[in-house]
Amino acid sequence: MNSNSGSAEAAQPQAYLPSIDDLAGQPFPEAVFQDATGDGGPEHLIRVLHRSRDFWDAEDMDVWEQVDAELGACRDALLAACTARWGDPLVIDLWAGHEDMPEPFCTLSAVTTSLHAWPLPGGDRWLGLAIGQADKELPMELLAAVGLRTALDAVRDGAPGDGA
């Protein structure tokens, strides 16, 4: 589900859960790709669940703050739903943006400073949620990512952000 509107209220957070469930089970692509829905590669997928309007013509910071608050509320509701399913998330600090991080953390660090992630039960995958914005004029995006557990373990064990 990829909405594109001025506010995050275009869809209720519960509307994104089927997309999150679908993403968690999708096979990883054989080759690296990027398109309007997100990007991915042999060991990860990133999906845009919601894309706000852009901010090229936003002269008033109130517009940005409203969208940020609405997306934050939507993300928080999804965090609560995922926490009810899988327990407390790991909070991965991406602020440092280390280029040597495995994907999708390297890609995500270009648009966000943190990611809430859950190791998925019964498998070798994890799922994460974040809000990202590549530049102040570009849309804000509610993002879901899934990757191999080994990448999550590598970031937690060796690099920038082991949160909880």
Order of alpha helices (4+ residues) and beta strands (2+ residues): beta-alpha-beta-beta-beta-alpha-beta-alpha-beta-beta-beta-alpha
